[in-house]
Amino acid sequence: MKDDLATLDIGNQVRTLRNRRNLTLQDLADLTGLSKPNLSQIENNLVTPPIATLLKIATALGVSIGWFFQESGPDSSMVVVRRADRYGVAKGPHISRIGYQYEPLAYPKLDKTMEPFIVHMEERPAEAIVYNNHRGEEFLYVLAGRLEFRRGDATVVLEEGDSLYFDALVPHGYRGLDGPATTLVVIYRPA
């Protein structure tokens, strides 16, 4: 896994797309429900947005979340991402706030409706869980560790090998239990 965020440059990509669509920072804030200061921090690469935040930005700007992870070169109907070519998306003070780091697994593929990630969730107290929501559905498979998943009034503890599928419109959050947990998460975003 590479920590090569400088080449990813999500903030500049957000700013470029926003400017191409003749949107102000306030316009984007209104479209996403995010604050102007938060969007400014993202655009200036001071923080990397959590997955749910990046989904909101992508939707508001009319692109798939994969657009932010693309590399130069033509899109194809099949992509291979080698382990050595994966990178972790984690930067800024929000990492301790959201409690996870994610690695996109199919970033070279554009125009997709599913986005797979490896997500590393830290152990934290229940009151520190950060809740997110977005259009679409999510599938989660626990690769290692134990995690607690909360959605509405439901709380589920998942062990290694367990999986979960849910509507992501309802606010949901996770935390590692008894140490960090590693999961495969696939997000489906309707076109």
DRENMARNU-225526 format. One line per 3 residues: number of its first residue (from 1); their letters; for each residue x, y, z of C-alpha. Coordinates in steps of 0.2 Angstrom, whole numbers, plus 2048, in hexadecimal, padded with zeros to 3 digits. Each point is the difference from the previous one (the first is absolute). Example, Ala and Ser with C-alpha at 12.3 -4.5 7.8 and 13.67 -1.06 7.14 Angstrom:
REM DRENMARNU-225526
1) AS) 83E 7EA 827 ~ 806 811 7FD
This chain:
REM DRENMARNU-225526
1) MKD) 800 800 800 ~ 807 811 7FB ~ 7FC 810 80A
4) DLA) 802 80A 7F0 ~ 7F2 80D 803 ~ 80A 80E 7F7
7) TLD) 7FD 7F7 7EF ~ 7ED 7FD 804 ~ 7FD 813 804
10) IGN) 7ED 7FE 803 ~ 7FF 812 806 ~ 806 807 7EF
13) QVR) 7F4 7F4 7F7 ~ 7F2 806 80A ~ 804 812 7FD
16) TLR) 803 7FD 7ED ~ 7EF 7F8 7FE ~ 7F7 80D 80A
19) NRR) 808 80E 7F6 ~ 7FC 7F7 7EF ~ 7EE 800 806
22) NLT) 800 812 805 ~ 7FC 7FC 812 ~ 806 80B 80F
25) LQD) 805 7F7 810 ~ 7F0 806 807 ~ 7F6 7F8 7F2
28) LAD) 809 7EF 803 ~ 7FD 802 812 ~ 7ED 802 7FD
31) LTG) 800 7F1 7F4 ~ 809 7F4 80C ~ 7FB 806 811
34) LSK) 812 802 805 ~ 807 810 807 ~ 80A 80C 7F6
37) PNL) 80F 7FF 80C ~ 800 7ED 7FE ~ 7FF 801 7ED
40) SQI) 80E 80D 801 ~ 80B 7F4 80A ~ 7FD 7F2 7F4
43) ENN) 804 80B 7F1 ~ 810 806 808 ~ 805 7EE 803
46) LVT) 800 803 813 ~ 7F5 7F1 803 ~ 7FA 7F1 7F5
49) PPI) 7ED 7FE 801 ~ 7F8 7F0 807 ~ 7F8 7F5 7F3
52) ATL) 7EE 806 804 ~ 806 812 7FE ~ 809 7FD 7F0
55) LKI) 7F0 7F7 7F9 ~ 7F6 810 804 ~ 80D 80B 7F7
58) ATA) 801 7F4 7F1 ~ 7ED 800 7FF ~ 7FF 813 801
61) LGV) 80D 801 7F2 ~ 7F8 7F3 7F5 ~ 80E 7F3 800
64) SIG) 802 7EF 808 ~ 80B 7FF 80F ~ 80D 7F6 7F6
67) WFF) 803 810 7F6 ~ 80B 806 80F ~ 80B 7F0 800
70) QES) 803 7FF 7ED ~ 811 800 7F8 ~ 804 806 7EF
73) GPD) 7FD 7F4 7F2 ~ 7F1 7F9 7F7 ~ 7F1 7F8 809
76) SSM) 7FD 7EE 7FD ~ 7F4 7F3 804 ~ 80C 7F8 80B
79) VVV) 80D 806 80C ~ 80D 7F8 80B ~ 806 809 810
82) RRA) 810 7F7 807 ~ 802 800 813 ~ 810 80A 7FE
85) DRY) 7F6 80E 7F6 ~ 7F3 802 80E ~ 801 80F 80B
88) GVA) 7F8 805 810 ~ 7F5 810 800 ~ 803 808 811
91) KGP) 806 811 803 ~ 7FC 80E 80D ~ 7F8 802 811
94) HIS) 7F0 7F8 7FA ~ 808 7EE 801 ~ 7FF 7FF 812
97) RIG) 7EE 808 7FF ~ 7F9 7F3 7F3 ~ 809 7F1 807
100) YQY) 805 7F8 7EF ~ 80B 800 7F1 ~ 7FB 7F9 7EF
103) EPL) 809 7F9 7F1 ~ 7F7 801 7EF ~ 802 7EF 7F7
106) AYP) 7FA 805 7EF ~ 805 812 7FE ~ 805 7FF 7ED
109) KLD) 7EF 7FA 7FB ~ 7F5 80F 7FB ~ 7ED 801 7FE
112) KTM) 7FC 7F2 80D ~ 7F1 7FE 80C ~ 80A 7F6 80D
115) EPF) 80F 806 809 ~ 80A 7F3 80A ~ 80B 805 80F
118) IVH) 80B 7F8 80D ~ 7FB 80A 810 ~ 80B 7FF 810
121) MEE) 7F5 805 80F ~ 808 805 810 ~ 7FA 7FB 811
124) RPA) 7F7 80E 809 ~ 7F2 803 80D ~ 7EE 7FF 7FA
127) EAI) 7FD 813 803 ~ 80E 804 7F3 ~ 7F8 7F7 7F1
130) VYN) 7FE 80C 7F2 ~ 7F0 7FD 7F6 ~ 7FE 802 7ED
133) NHR) 7F3 7FD 7F3 ~ 7FF 801 7ED ~ 7F5 7F9 7F2
136) GEE) 802 7EE 7FC ~ 805 7F0 809 ~ 80F 7F9 808
139) FLY) 807 7EF 802 ~ 80D 7FD 80E ~ 80A 7F0 803
142) VLA) 80B 7FF 810 ~ 812 7FA 7FA ~ 808 801 812
145) GRL) 7FB 806 811 ~ 7EF 803 808 ~ 7F5 810 7FC
148) EFR) 7F0 808 806 ~ 7F4 806 7F3 ~ 7F2 80C 805
151) RGD) 7F2 806 7F5 ~ 7F1 808 807 ~ 7FB 7F7 810
154) ATV) 809 7F0 7FA ~ 811 7FB 807 ~ 809 7F0 7F9
157) VLE) 811 7F9 804 ~ 809 7F8 7F2 ~ 80E 7F3 801
160) EGD) 80D 7FB 7F3 ~ 7F7 7F8 7F2 ~ 7EF 808 803
163) SLY) 7F8 80C 7F3 ~ 7F3 80D 800 ~ 7F5 808 7F2
166) FDA) 7F6 810 803 ~ 7F7 80F 7F9 ~ 80D 80E 803
169) LVP) 7F3 80E 800 ~ 7FD 7FD 813 ~ 80F 808 80A
172) HGY) 80C 7F2 805 ~ 811 7FE 808 ~ 80D 7F4 806
175) RGL) 80D 7FD 80C ~ 80D 7F3 803 ~ 7FE 7F5 810
178) DGP) 80E 7F9 80A ~ 80D 808 7F4 ~ 7FE 806 7EE
181) ATT) 7F6 7F7 7F3 ~ 803 7FE 7ED ~ 7F2 7FE 7F4
184) LVV) 7FC 7FF 7ED ~ 7F2 80D 7FD ~ 7F7 801 7EF
187) IYR) 7F5 810 7FD ~ 7F3 800 7F3 ~ 7FB 811 7FA
190) PA) 7F1 800 7F4 ~ 803 80A 7F0
